[in-house]
Amino acid sequence: MTYENLDAKLVNELLGNGRASLRSLGEELDVSVTTVSNHLRDLEEEGVIEGYTPTVDYGKLGFDVTAILQLKVEGDALPEITETLREEKQMISVYEVTGDYDVIAIGKFTDTDGMNDQIKSLLTDVNIRESNTSVVLNAVTENEQFDLDIRE
């Protein structure tokens, strides 16, 4: 098994169970615990694996409203706006994008009143020229990750 294949298989195993022990990973991949530990350390140092976090179902915690904000921003204010959005607790994703808008942000809210209040406070910024907000009716898939291809 090549180094790249072992890393891809290790990542795929962790995608299936981020809490897997080094021993169980070694058994599954047919390598030693030391090999697994060394590869994990390398993947972490390279920034391929940035942490081990639970997958949270925000809907089950009362955050039933997902909003997608599209913003047109004054060019030089883009870093300031994206940083403001990043710091908003309920914004789970913030992207600088190409196309008609400059920023797309996705937020989770307990209700439309809370969503409305947060969006209105953001839109008081004079550097936001235009906005479009969409409320998600049905999340068909969300926060999905995909297995890496293994070269045989």
ABEGO torsion letter per residue (X at the ends): XBAAAAAAAAAAAAAABAABBAAAAAAAAGBBAAAAAAAAAAAAAAGABAEBBBBBBAAAAGBABBBBBBBBBBAAAAAAAAAAAAABAABABBBBBBEABABBBBBBBABAAAAAAAAAAAAABAABABBBBBBBABBABBGBBBBBBBBX
